[in-house]
Amino acid sequence: MWKQLPATYSPYAVANADVYKAHHTAEVANHLPTKPIADLAADFPASKVNISAFGRGVTTSAMTFYGVFINGTNYVSDCLTRFGVYAFCGEMRAPSYSTAKSAFASVALMRLGHVYGSGVYDQLIKDYVPETSTSVGTWADVTFNNMIDMASGNYRLAGFEEDESSLYMDAFFIAEPYSTKITAAFNFPNNAAPGTSWNYHTSDTFILTSAMNNYLQYQEGSGADIFNMVRDEVYAPIHLSAGTMTSLRTDNSSTGASFGGYGLFWTQDDIAKVAKLLNNDNGMANGVQLLQTDMLADAMQKDATDRGLDTTGRPVFKYNNGYWAKEFTSTDGYTCSFYTPFMSGYGGITVAMMPNGVTYYYFSDNEEYSWNSSVSEANKLVSHCP
């Protein structure tokens, strides 16, 4: 919505103004090198890359922004609105939606695994979330790892994201108090053994986030908070912007429980840095390992023996540790077969982290998920195949 209104301005002294200015200066100084996406052709002249392939498949009026991260540089589009180009593109913030399942919840579990050992993945949900005792589902053997894989075995409808779009999930999304939200999250009966059947639930990520938070408090005391851990121990070291340093929470309170599966906000620079940490830097920043490498390798499809579970529906994707993955083969025009892990978000959000080290991302709002041509075009920049 937009409108012109009269306004007045009354100058006043801002407390700690020098601190805010210093923080902003540091944030800008730590931005990734950024160029217009058109510069890809000039910077990689031998590739004969077709710039128009990036952004293809998404209605122009529905595209907010997109970009290609390669060799340390973030090549970015303009930021579009329904009324023209946004003037301050670098500061435009887009909702994470379900990319938070990957970039927050999964990263949190990898961080816990690095700090406390990989045994954390086998911890039982029932030992850390007391509401399991009143659930209609079965939780005796469901682990943290089952939950990050969307494989609790507790669901109602087996079709592709049918539960996610059901009235049961509406009750979860609408709920603001923690007690109401966690009750709605557990309102799914058991239909499979844990770890055997994929069924996509944002509510499962909320349960897992609550379990991780309680596990962290068991380790560090009641003042610990799982989002604040990721904020301070992962996001800050990779220099994400100030706007990523908060999460939407229950009870509309800064002390509520983080949503886990949604509720963050990214700039172009933020999402490129997250992808860089995962796809290029092996979970390391400034010479310090931040994430447990085995779980990260599995999520990035670097272990052929652990691709994850098959998703329902067509086409069939893999889903592993909070990340989707799509297979490309010779039928797609390649000389080898490979998987591309990606984050995905409601409305039309994709962050595709390719095996050649290139990341293509876009944020749109017309439910269009089309990026095969970008994988093909990125193959011209650096081959996906050895």
C-alpha angles and dihedrals in degrees: 000000000000138000141157116248135171114258140182131205126211113190118226138165113268113220112237091007092154090055092052091048091050092050091050092048090051092048092052092045090055096052115123115254103275133200136169110271090241088070090070089082092051094044093048102034095157092057095064086213116189105226092195090069089073108081092018116140094034121098106252094227090052096051117101099179143321138190149179122227115201135152093356097307127109110217106198141189125222117274110250133204131181086260101046142287116338110238099216100048097161090059097043109119124209126194117258096213106170096350081085088070087066104029096041114017096037093040088051091054091047089050092050089048091052095047101038103022134264091282087085088076090065095050113123121246091219091062093059106029111055093192089077087082092069098038122118087224132076116258106163095112105019111127134198087253092054089054097050086051092052088241107122091129090230112116143116106215122037099202124105107294091331092136090047091059096041130109088251089064091045088063089053096048094046095048113102104176114077093232092055095043096049091047091053090047091059095048096108125100125224119268104155143021113271114269095021107085130041117222121163116232126161084197090064090058089051090052091048092048090052090049092049090048092053091045089053091049089051088055101038108019137266094296093065120107126192095219092047089052091055090043095052101032102037114012096044095049091052090047102241115179126269090255092067093054095086133057133204107256141189123271088028085269136130087228095050126105117283113248091230099194096057140354106097130109129218138197121204088260093050097053093044090053092050090050090047091054092051104034104030110021101043091234094306131124129183091353093305123114109232104171134045104260102213095057090043092051091052091048090050091051094245093133111070090196093059112046093146130235126325114250120227121252133036128329096033114225129186120242120199131164094341097314130104120220133197125201122226121194143170089286086067090054101265129127092226141026119253142161125235114204115212144178117229133196139189118273097025113315124148133171107185114192106195128204091242089065095255120126123201118191137174138176118206139147110221099085092253117148107182123140109129091108090055092055089050093048092047087056087068090057095048124354117250089208125069 
